[in-house]
Each structure stands twice: as C-alpha cells, then as structure tokens.
Amino acid sequence: MRFCFTILVLVFSLSLQAATQKLLILGDSLSAGYGMQQQQGWVHLLQQQLEKNQSSWTIINASISGETTAGGLARLPELLTKHQPQAVLIELGGNDGLRGFPTAQIEQNLQLLIAEVKNHQAKPILMQIRIPPNYGPRYTRQFVALYPALAEKQQAVYWPFFMDSIAVQADLMQADGIHPNVKAQPIIRDFIAPLLQKL
C-alpha cells in the first residue's frame, strides 16, 4: 500500500510539473507591445490561446521597450530566480544594432545570456533578429549571421525572426516602419505557437 501511495505521489508531482511549464520572454519593444495596449500584443494573445487549448505552457513577458542585450543581461538573474522558467526566449539585439554597437559585443552579451539560462537549468531559445541596412551591408551581414552561428555553437534552440514576413507589408507596420501594428499581432502569435509546441 505504501509503495502504491509513493507511485501516486510521484505521478501527481510529474503531472503538476508538466502543467506548469513557464516560458520567459526576454525581449524588446517587439514583444512588449509598443504602441498598443498590452492585451493587444502577441504575447497576451498567445497566452489566451494556450489557456483555451489547455496547454502546459504559461508565458511570462519580461520584455521592455528599448531593451538592449546588456540591459537584458543585467535583469536576467533576478527574473530566473523569481520565475524559475523551463525555457527562455531571448529576443534581443535589435536596439544594439540600431545604435551601431560592435557585433562582437552583441555576440558576447548574447552568449552570456544563454549561459545564464543554462545555469538555471532552463532551455535557451535564441531568436534571429534583423535590422534595417542603415549601417551598410557589411555590418548588417555580420549582425544577422551571428545569431544562427551562436545558437549552433552554444546548442541553443534557434527560432527565425517573426518579423520577416511582416516588415515587408506596410499595412502590418506602425507609422515608424519599425514596429508591427495591432493587425500584425495575431500573425506573430500564430507564428510562435507551433514553435512553442515543438519544445
């Protein structure tokens, strides 16, 4: 009887863990819902969909408009300790690129972010980021190329950029030409959802 009770407790514990998987999103304005109400953003829409489908995933959005890789690195340890996520989506680097930061510096910060996530026994997910070609083709190529190379080197999950098909459609962009509008948010949600399922 005691053995059966122990098995039941273990099964219940495992089921509870499976039902409370957390994805921490460490991003910038693209994930923070810049220019709109929070409930209109893709992160909130994704959480609603997950709840409707009774998914095991819960989303924690720690994204801040204007965030850089250095800023994310400074905030990450406390976020990991507080939320204890099973996975962390790193959606950073765009603001670094727009400010012309050296790609070596961006790469180093991203590498430290991935290492910090691993140290907390969580799965790191690195999202590809792209920037407008304001700083010339050489800088842009170096910037874009560092993401897949770093993900492979650090054995992090690599996700494509959710803005690739949106940025080329003016009706899905805000007036600044950088941020997606409200109409684009469900599209981003539907882009991320199957990637999350694969985890």
RORO-472967 format. One line per 2 residues: number of its first residue (from 1); their letters; for each residue x, y, z of N, C-alpha, C. Coordinates in nm, 4 decimals, padded with zeros to 6 digits. Example, Ala and Ser with C-alpha at 12.3 -4.5 7.8 and 13.67 -1.06 7.14 Angstrom:
2
1) AS) 01.3190,-00.5690,00.7800,01.2300,-00.4500,00.7800,01.3200,-00.3300,00.7800  01.2850,-00.2250,00.7080,01.3670,-00.1060,00.7140,01.2900,00.0030,00.7870
end
This chain:
199
1) MR) 00.0831,-00.1209,00.0000,00.0000,00.0000,00.0000,00.0865,00.1259,00.0000  00.1939,00.1232,00.0821,00.2827,00.2378,00.0876,00.3510,00.2601,-00.0471
3) FC) 00.3880,00.1509,-00.1152,00.4525,00.1606,-00.2466,00.3582,00.2249,-00.3471  00.2336,00.1817,-00.3462,00.1342,00.2371,-00.4392,00.1133,00.3864,-00.4133
5) FT) 00.1106,00.4225,-00.2844,00.0926,00.5635,-00.2496,00.2097,00.6475,-00.3009  00.3312,00.5932,-00.2869,00.4506,00.6643,-00.3340,00.4453,00.6853,-00.4845
7) IL) 00.4044,00.5835,-00.5571,00.3916,00.5936,-00.7027,00.2894,00.7005,-00.7402  00.1784,00.7034,-00.6695,00.0745,00.8025,-00.6987,00.1263,00.9445,-00.6745
9) VL) 00.2025,00.9623,-00.5681,00.2584,01.0932,-00.5375,00.3551,01.1368,-00.6470  00.4392,01.0438,-00.6937,00.5344,01.0755,-00.7995,00.4630,01.1124,-00.9284
11) VF) 00.3618,01.0360,-00.9635,00.2854,01.0637,-01.0850,00.2177,01.1990,-01.0759  00.1601,01.2290,-00.9594,00.0940,01.3578,-00.9402,00.1945,01.4718,-00.9510
13) SL) 00.3129,01.4543,-00.8930,00.4160,01.5580,-00.8963,00.4617,01.5850,-01.0391  00.4822,01.4773,-01.1160,00.5242,01.4928,-01.2543,00.4160,01.5607,-01.3369
15) SL) 00.2911,01.5253,-01.3109,00.1794,01.5870,-01.3825,00.1701,01.7348,-01.3502  00.1946,01.7681,-01.2251,00.1891,01.9079,-01.1834,00.2986,01.9882,-01.2512
17) QA) 00.4197,01.9303,-01.2604,00.5298,01.9972,-01.3269,00.4996,02.0182,-01.4747  00.4432,01.9166,-01.5383,00.4117,01.9262,-01.6807,00.3056,02.0313,-01.7067
19) AT) 00.2198,02.0566,-01.6056,00.1093,02.1502,-01.6239,00.1508,02.2940,-01.5970  00.2727,02.3139,-01.5498,00.3128,02.4494,-01.5129,00.4453,02.4888,-01.5773
21) QK) 00.4645,02.4509,-01.7001,00.5859,02.4925,-01.7699,00.5789,02.6416,-01.8018  00.6898,02.7104,-01.7763,00.6925,02.8557,-01.7952,00.7914,02.8926,-01.9048
23) LL) 00.7461,02.9800,-01.9932,00.8331,03.0400,-02.0941,00.8520,03.1858,-02.0581  00.9746,03.2231,-02.0293,01.0082,03.3623,-02.0008,01.0527,03.4299,-02.1308
25) IL) 00.9903,03.5397,-02.1654,01.0279,03.6135,-02.2861,01.1091,03.7353,-02.2446  01.2343,03.7356,-02.2841,01.3245,03.8470,-02.2564,01.3450,03.9205,-02.3881
27) GD) 01.2649,04.0241,-02.4088,01.2666,04.0901,-02.5379,01.2627,04.2414,-02.5279  01.2445,04.3041,-02.6430,01.2374,04.4498,-02.6502,01.0965,04.4932,-02.6901
29) SL) 01.0857,04.6071,-02.7573,00.9545,04.6631,-02.7897,00.8712,04.5732,-02.8804  00.9361,04.4882,-02.9589,00.8626,04.3997,-03.0489,00.7780,04.2982,-02.9721
31) SA) 00.8229,04.2643,-02.8525,00.7482,04.1715,-02.7682,00.6753,04.2410,-02.6539  00.7101,04.3669,-02.6299,00.6476,04.4425,-02.5204,00.5160,04.5072,-02.5620
33) GY) 00.4825,04.4988,-02.6905,00.3576,04.5573,-02.7386,00.3652,04.7081,-02.7522  00.4751,04.7554,-02.8062,00.4949,04.9001,-02.8240,00.3841,04.9597,-02.9108
35) GM) 00.3293,05.0738,-02.8656,00.2303,05.1471,-02.9434,00.0892,05.0919,-02.9350  00.0652,05.0017,-02.8387,-00.0685,04.9425,-02.8246,-00.0909,04.9003,-02.6804
37) QQ) -00.2132,04.8653,-02.6484,-00.2433,04.8143,-02.5157,-00.1856,04.6740,-02.5008  -00.1478,04.6386,-02.3786,-00.0804,04.5120,-02.3542,-00.1633,04.3921,-02.4009
39) QQ) -00.2941,04.3989,-02.3821,-00.3799,04.2859,-02.4198,-00.3936,04.2707,-02.5708  -00.3429,04.3682,-02.6457,-00.3464,04.3584,-02.7918,-00.2200,04.2944,-02.8472
41) GW) -00.1158,04.2837,-02.7660,00.0119,04.2314,-02.8110,00.0112,04.0815,-02.8327  00.1059,04.0330,-02.9111,00.1097,03.8908,-02.9470,00.1342,03.8001,-02.8266
43) VH) 00.2065,03.8491,-02.7272,00.2335,03.7653,-02.6102,00.1047,03.7366,-02.5351  00.0247,03.8395,-02.5140,-00.1040,03.8209,-02.4458,-00.1967,03.7325,-02.5287
45) LL) -00.1982,03.7543,-02.6594,-00.2831,03.6725,-02.7469,-00.2396,03.5257,-02.7444  -00.1092,03.5027,-02.7377,-00.0585,03.3659,-02.7307,-00.0984,03.3006,-02.5994
47) QQ) -00.0889,03.3742,-02.4892,-00.1283,03.3202,-02.3595,-00.2760,03.2828,-02.3587  -00.3588,03.3662,-02.4185,-00.5016,03.3355,-02.4279,-00.5255,03.2065,-02.5058
49) QL) -00.4527,03.1910,-02.6155,-00.4672,03.0711,-02.6972,-00.4216,02.9466,-02.6216  -00.3115,02.9585,-02.5495,-00.2610,02.8461,-02.4717,-00.3612,02.8034,-02.3647
51) EK) -00.4218,02.9006,-02.2984,-00.5217,02.8696,-02.1961,-00.6449,02.8045,-02.2573  -00.6850,02.8540,-02.3724,-00.8012,02.7973,-02.4411,-00.7769,02.6526,-02.4813
53) NQ) -00.6536,02.6240,-02.5238,-00.6179,02.4879,-02.5664,-00.5687,02.4009,-02.4514  -00.5756,02.4542,-02.3293,-00.5311,02.3830,-02.2093,-00.3869,02.3346,-02.2233
55) SS) -00.3033,02.4221,-02.2746,-00.1623,02.3913,-02.2918,-00.0907,02.3904,-02.1567  00.0214,02.3224,-02.1508,00.1011,02.3181,-02.0283,00.1873,02.4421,-02.0113
57) WT) 00.1922,02.5286,-02.1126,00.2807,02.6447,-02.1087,00.2118,02.7689,-02.0530  00.2851,02.8423,-01.9710,00.2450,02.9731,-01.9229,00.3518,03.0729,-01.9667
59) II) 00.3089,03.1885,-02.0147,00.4019,03.2887,-02.0667,00.4274,03.3971,-01.9619  00.5528,03.4291,-01.9415,00.5924,03.5407,-01.8563,00.6641,03.6414,-01.9458
61) NA) 00.6042,03.7573,-01.9638,00.6612,03.8568,-02.0548,00.7450,03.9574,-01.9766  00.8764,03.9478,-01.9909,00.9681,04.0402,-01.9239,01.0305,04.1365,-02.0240
63) SI) 00.9607,04.1602,-02.1326,01.0123,04.2476,-02.2392,00.9933,04.3943,-02.2036  01.0901,04.4764,-02.2436,01.0868,04.6201,-02.2178,01.1250,04.6935,-02.3467
65) SG) 01.0468,04.7936,-02.3817,01.0795,04.8735,-02.4998,01.2155,04.9409,-02.4817  01.2976,04.9341,-02.5863,01.4298,04.9942,-02.5818,01.5367,04.9062,-02.5206
67) ET) 01.5006,04.7853,-02.4795,01.5962,04.6975,-02.4118,01.7108,04.6561,-02.5035  01.8301,04.6493,-02.4465,01.9498,04.6034,-02.5173,01.9944,04.4700,-02.4593
69) TA) 02.0922,04.4094,-02.5228,02.1445,04.2835,-02.4697,02.2080,04.3046,-02.3321  02.2742,04.4187,-02.3135,02.3351,04.4480,-02.1837,02.2288,04.4672,-02.0761
71) GG) 02.1199,04.5358,-02.1117,02.0108,04.5550,-02.0170,01.9449,04.4237,-01.9796  01.9249,04.3389,-02.0789,01.8672,04.2079,-02.0524,01.9570,04.1233,-01.9639
73) LA) 02.0860,04.1349,-01.9870,02.1829,04.0593,-01.9081,02.1802,04.1027,-01.7619  02.1601,04.2307,-01.7387,02.1544,04.2826,-01.6021,02.0274,04.2369,-01.5300
75) RL) 01.9179,04.2212,-01.6032,01.7897,04.1846,-01.5409,01.7687,04.0347,-01.5282  01.8347,03.9559,-01.6124,01.8027,03.8141,-01.6241,01.8192,03.7339,-01.4949
77) PE) 01.9281,03.7468,-01.4192,01.9428,03.6621,-01.2997,01.8245,03.6721,-01.2038  01.7781,03.7929,-01.1784,01.6642,03.8101,-01.0873,01.5371,03.7490,-01.1456
79) LL) 01.5180,03.7637,-01.2770,01.3993,03.7066,-01.3409,01.3993,03.5545,-01.3319  01.5148,03.4944,-01.3530,01.5260,03.3488,-01.3453,01.4991,03.2984,-01.2045
81) TK) 01.5525,03.3667,-01.1071,01.5320,03.3271,-00.9677,01.3859,03.3418,-00.9272  01.3235,03.4496,-00.9719,01.1848,03.4767,-00.9342,01.0862,03.3817,-01.0001
83) HQ) 01.1046,03.3557,-01.1297,01.0029,03.2826,-01.2058,01.0356,03.1350,-01.2284  01.1632,03.0965,-01.2196,01.2036,02.9574,-01.2395,01.1446,02.8991,-01.3694
85) PQ) 01.1715,02.9614,-01.4843,01.1129,02.9130,-01.6102,01.1814,02.7870,-01.6607  01.1082,02.7128,-01.7423,01.1662,02.5951,-01.8072,01.2365,02.6334,-01.9371
87) AV) 01.1993,02.7474,-01.9953,01.2602,02.7944,-02.1198,01.2608,02.9469,-02.1206  01.3597,03.0032,-02.1906,01.3709,03.1488,-02.2004,01.3921,03.1862,-02.3470
89) LI) 01.3027,03.2688,-02.3994,01.3164,03.3205,-02.5350,01.3931,03.4526,-02.5287  01.5096,03.4550,-02.5917,01.5923,03.5760,-02.5965,01.5652,03.6473,-02.7288
91) EL) 01.4898,03.7556,-02.7213,01.4544,03.8347,-02.8402,01.5175,03.9722,-02.8238  01.6494,03.9761,-02.8341,01.7244,04.0984,-02.8086,01.8333,04.1184,-02.9134
93) GG) 01.8777,04.2419,-02.9244,01.9855,04.2754,-03.0167,01.9464,04.3824,-03.1159  01.8169,04.3988,-03.1379,01.7721,04.4975,-03.2344,01.8136,04.6391,-03.1983
95) ND) 01.7973,04.6749,-03.0708,01.8351,04.8095,-03.0277,01.9863,04.8279,-03.0279  02.0597,04.7207,-03.0003,02.2060,04.7268,-03.0107,02.2460,04.7585,-03.1541
97) GL) 02.1835,04.6882,-03.2483,02.2161,04.7083,-03.3891,02.1794,04.8460,-03.4388  02.0630,04.8960,-03.3958,02.0194,05.0289,-03.4384,02.1117,05.1380,-03.3838
99) RG) 02.1805,05.1082,-03.2749,02.2754,05.2041,-03.2171,02.4176,05.1811,-03.2676  02.4338,05.0828,-03.3530,02.5640,05.0587,-03.4121,02.6663,04.9969,-03.3190
101) FP) 02.6193,04.9249,-03.2165,02.7130,04.8603,-03.1253,02.7955,04.7556,-03.2008  02.9196,04.7335,-03.1630,03.0018,04.6312,-03.2292,02.9362,04.4941,-03.2209
103) TA) 02.9398,04.4215,-03.3314,02.8758,04.2893,-03.3329,02.9427,04.1946,-03.2344  03.0725,04.2116,-03.2108,03.1426,04.1256,-03.1138,03.0866,04.1459,-02.9736
105) QI) 03.0527,04.2688,-02.9415,02.9945,04.2993,-02.8106,02.8545,04.2389,-02.7985  02.7759,04.2505,-02.9044,02.6406,04.1927,-02.9049,02.6486,04.0410,-02.8887
107) EQ) 02.7380,03.9796,-02.9630,02.7547,03.8348,-02.9563,02.7957,03.7902,-02.8163  02.8876,03.8624,-02.7551,02.9332,03.8269,-02.6204,02.8187,03.8347,-02.5197
109) NL) 02.7384,03.9408,-02.5280,02.6252,03.9546,-02.4368,02.5232,03.8434,-02.4564  02.4946,03.8104,-02.5812,02.4010,03.7015,-02.6093,02.4549,03.5686,-02.5565
111) QL) 02.5839,03.5486,-02.5713,02.6461,03.4263,-02.5208,02.6332,03.4176,-02.3695  02.6523,03.5302,-02.3014,02.6378,03.5325,-02.1553,02.4928,03.5102,-02.1138
113) LI) 02.3989,03.5618,-02.1917,02.2562,03.5381,-02.1642,02.2231,03.3896,-02.1739  02.2711,03.3258,-02.2784,02.2476,03.1828,-02.2970,02.3085,03.1029,-02.1820
115) AE) 02.4302,03.1390,-02.1426,02.4974,03.0690,-02.0331,02.4207,03.0841,-01.9022  02.3679,03.2036,-01.8783,02.2917,03.2281,-01.7549,02.1645,03.1437,-01.7521
117) VK) 02.0986,03.1327,-01.8667,01.9780,03.0499,-01.8757,02.0124,02.9038,-01.8459  02.1193,02.8548,-01.9051,02.1614,02.7163,-01.8819,02.1974,02.6924,-01.7362
119) NH) 02.2613,02.7900,-01.6725,02.2996,02.7761,-01.5323,02.1790,02.7577,-01.4413  02.0633,02.8041,-01.4867,01.9396,02.7879,-01.4098,01.8578,02.6693,-01.4596
121) QA) 01.9237,02.5789,-01.5307,01.8603,02.4551,-01.5780,01.7392,02.4807,-01.6669  01.7438,02.5897,-01.7425,01.6360,02.6209,-01.8363,01.6884,02.6096,-01.9792
123) KP) 01.5952,02.5980,-02.0723,01.6315,02.5829,-02.2134,01.6394,02.7209,-02.2797  01.7546,02.7583,-02.3346,01.7665,02.8872,-02.4021,01.7151,02.8801,-02.5459
125) IL) 01.6392,02.9807,-02.5842,01.5891,02.9942,-02.7211,01.6379,03.1280,-02.7735  01.7125,03.1249,-02.8819,01.7652,03.2483,-02.9403,01.6885,03.2801,-03.0677
127) MQ) 01.6268,03.3957,-03.0710,01.5530,03.4364,-03.1896,01.6418,03.5193,-03.2819  01.6342,03.4875,-03.4078,01.7021,03.5680,-03.5096,01.6476,03.7108,-03.5074
129) IR) 01.7372,03.8066,-03.5155,01.6975,03.9473,-03.5224,01.7565,04.0070,-03.6500  01.6802,04.0929,-03.7136,01.7288,04.1649,-03.8312,01.7124,04.3145,-03.8082
131) IP) 01.7946,04.3924,-03.8746,01.7902,04.5377,-03.8611,01.7884,04.6015,-04.0002  01.7383,04.7248,-04.0117,01.7454,04.7943,-04.1404,01.8913,04.8144,-04.1815
133) PN) 01.9189,04.8212,-04.3111,02.0577,04.8304,-04.3581,02.1172,04.9706,-04.3465  02.0926,05.0359,-04.2332,02.1386,05.1740,-04.2141,02.2895,05.1856,-04.2020
135) YG) 02.3537,05.0806,-04.1532,02.4972,05.0880,-04.1257,02.5805,05.0182,-04.2324  02.5196,04.9930,-04.3467,02.5936,04.9333,-04.4561,02.5808,04.7826,-04.4599
137) PR) 02.6048,04.7228,-04.5773,02.5856,04.5786,-04.5944,02.6793,04.4935,-04.5089  02.8016,04.5403,-04.4854,02.8985,04.4603,-04.4094,02.8519,04.4415,-04.2648
139) YT) 02.8138,04.5510,-04.2006,02.7673,04.5434,-04.0619,02.6391,04.4605,-04.0533  02.5484,04.4829,-04.1472,02.4211,04.4115,-04.1465,02.4425,04.2618,-04.1621
141) RQ) 02.5315,04.2217,-04.2520,02.5600,04.0786,-04.2711,02.6193,04.0167,-04.1456  02.7128,04.0876,-04.0844,02.7747,04.0362,-03.9622,02.6722,04.0220,-03.8507
143) FV) 02.5859,04.1197,-03.8393,02.4835,04.1186,-03.7351,02.3892,03.9994,-03.7527  02.3366,03.9846,-03.8714,02.2400,03.8783,-03.8978,02.3034,03.7395,-03.8818
145) AL) 02.4267,03.7260,-03.9265,02.4931,03.5949,-03.9260,02.5290,03.5459,-03.7867  02.5439,03.6371,-03.6912,02.5902,03.5930,-03.5593,02.4858,03.5085,-03.4861
147) YP) 02.3573,03.5252,-03.5169,02.2517,03.4554,-03.4434,02.2500,03.3041,-03.4693  02.2380,03.2590,-03.5941,02.2391,03.1134,-03.6155,02.3715,03.0500,-03.5762
149) AL) 02.4818,03.1221,-03.5981,02.6125,03.0674,-03.5624,02.6250,03.0510,-03.4112  02.5775,03.1497,-03.3367,02.5857,03.1436,-03.1913,02.4932,03.0362,-03.1357
151) AE) 02.3727,03.0248,-03.1917,02.2796,02.9215,-03.1458,02.3384,02.7823,-03.1645  02.4021,02.7601,-03.2782,02.4631,02.6302,-03.3040,02.5813,02.6056,-03.2103
153) KQ) 02.6632,02.7062,-03.1918,02.7814,02.6930,-03.1079,02.7444,02.6660,-02.9626  02.6406,02.7335,-02.9143,02.6007,02.7224,-02.7741,02.4902,02.6185,-02.7519
155) QA) 02.4521,02.5493,-02.8596,02.3477,02.4461,-02.8519,02.2178,02.5030,-02.7922  02.1812,02.6191,-02.8407,02.0549,02.6811,-02.8028,01.9529,02.6568,-02.9133
157) VY) 01.8268,02.6558,-02.8759,01.7199,02.6444,-02.9758,01.7187,02.7731,-03.0588  01.7100,02.7592,-03.1895,01.7123,02.8748,-03.2797,01.5750,02.8931,-03.3425
159) WP) 01.5176,03.0121,-03.3241,01.3890,03.0437,-03.3845,01.4076,03.1546,-03.4882  01.3438,03.1433,-03.6031,01.3511,03.2500,-03.7044,01.2803,03.3760,-03.6556
161) FF) 01.3098,03.4863,-03.7193,01.2562,03.6161,-03.6808,01.1094,03.6261,-03.7185  01.0249,03.6615,-03.6233,00.8813,03.6679,-03.6519,00.8419,03.7898,-03.7353
163) MD) 00.9367,03.8795,-03.7603,00.9059,04.0000,-03.8373,00.9364,03.9863,-03.9860  00.9962,03.8761,-04.0270,01.0424,03.8638,-04.1654,00.9301,03.8860,-04.2674
165) SI) 00.8155,03.8247,-04.2441,00.7064,03.8371,-04.3410,00.6178,03.9575,-04.3130  00.6362,04.0210,-04.1967,00.5527,04.1343,-04.1577,00.6143,04.2673,-04.1988
167) AV) 00.7462,04.2792,-04.1829,00.8140,04.4065,-04.2083,00.8016,04.4533,-04.3528  00.7761,04.3606,-04.4447,00.7661,04.3957,-04.5867,00.6235,04.4345,-04.6265
169) QA) 00.5298,04.4322,-04.5322,00.3915,04.4665,-04.5602,00.3556,04.5936,-04.4832  00.3418,04.7022,-04.5531,00.3187,04.8326,-04.4900,00.1921,04.8348,-04.4053
171) DL) 00.0898,04.7591,-04.4446,-00.0353,04.7615,-04.3701,-00.0260,04.6879,-04.2373  00.0864,04.6196,-04.2134,00.1061,04.5485,-04.0871,00.2037,04.6219,-03.9951
173) MQ) 00.2499,04.7387,-04.0403,00.3504,04.8129,-03.9651,00.2958,04.9460,-03.9132  00.3503,04.9897,-03.8006,00.3172,05.1211,-03.7487,00.3846,05.2283,-03.8349
175) AD) 00.3497,05.3517,-03.8089,00.3977,05.4629,-03.8921,00.5495,05.4771,-03.8896  00.6154,05.4278,-03.7834,00.7608,05.4414,-03.7745,00.8350,05.3430,-03.8647
177) GI) 00.7616,05.2464,-03.9213,00.8233,05.1495,-04.0107,00.9094,05.0458,-03.9407  00.9079,05.0440,-03.8094,00.9904,04.9503,-03.7315,00.9055,04.8519,-03.6522
179) HP) 00.7960,04.9010,-03.5960,00.7153,04.8181,-03.5069,00.5888,04.7653,-03.5757  00.5526,04.6403,-03.5466,00.4288,04.5854,-03.6030,00.3073,04.6490,-03.5369
181) NV) 00.1998,04.6612,-03.6135,00.0784,04.7206,-03.5574,-00.0131,04.6140,-03.4980  -00.1301,04.6564,-03.4547,-00.2248,04.5649,-03.3903,-00.2660,04.4526,-03.4843
183) KA) -00.2820,04.4850,-03.6106,-00.3232,04.3858,-03.7102,-00.2216,04.2731,-03.7235  -00.0945,04.3020,-03.6962,00.0109,04.2023,-03.7127,00.0227,04.1074,-03.5938
185) QP) -00.0346,04.1443,-03.4804,-00.0132,04.0671,-03.3579,-00.0664,03.9226,-03.3641  -00.1861,03.8991,-03.4178,-00.2315,03.7596,-03.4306,-00.1438,03.6782,-03.5251
187) II) -00.0848,03.7436,-03.6238,00.0042,03.6742,-03.7174,00.1297,03.6276,-03.6447  00.1833,03.7150,-03.5587,00.3009,03.6772,-03.4800,00.2660,03.5641,-03.3843
189) RD) 00.1511,03.5738,-03.3206,00.1056,03.4656,-03.2307,00.1020,03.3317,-03.3031  00.0453,03.3312,-03.4217,00.0327,03.2064,-03.4974,00.1673,03.1582,-03.5505
191) FI) 00.2638,03.2472,-03.5574,00.3998,03.2098,-03.5976,00.4726,03.1423,-03.4813  00.4533,03.1950,-03.3604,00.5240,03.1452,-03.2427,00.4629,03.0162,-03.1902
193) AP) 00.3321,03.0040,-03.1960,00.2624,02.8903,-03.1333,00.3184,02.7536,-03.1742  00.3343,02.7237,-03.3028,00.3888,02.5921,-03.3397,00.5337,02.5737,-03.2972
195) LL) 00.6100,02.6817,-03.2916,00.7485,02.6709,-03.2440,00.7502,02.6314,-03.0966  00.6585,02.6888,-03.0200,00.6499,02.6554,-02.8782,00.6054,02.5110,-02.8584
197) QK) 00.5159,02.4644,-02.9424,00.4688,02.3262,-02.9336,00.5826,02.2271,-02.9507  00.6790,02.2615,-03.0350,00.7908,02.1710,-03.0619,00.8817,02.1529,-02.9404
199) L) 00.8773,02.2482,-02.8466,00.9582,02.2349,-02.7269,00.9098,02.1196,-02.6388
end
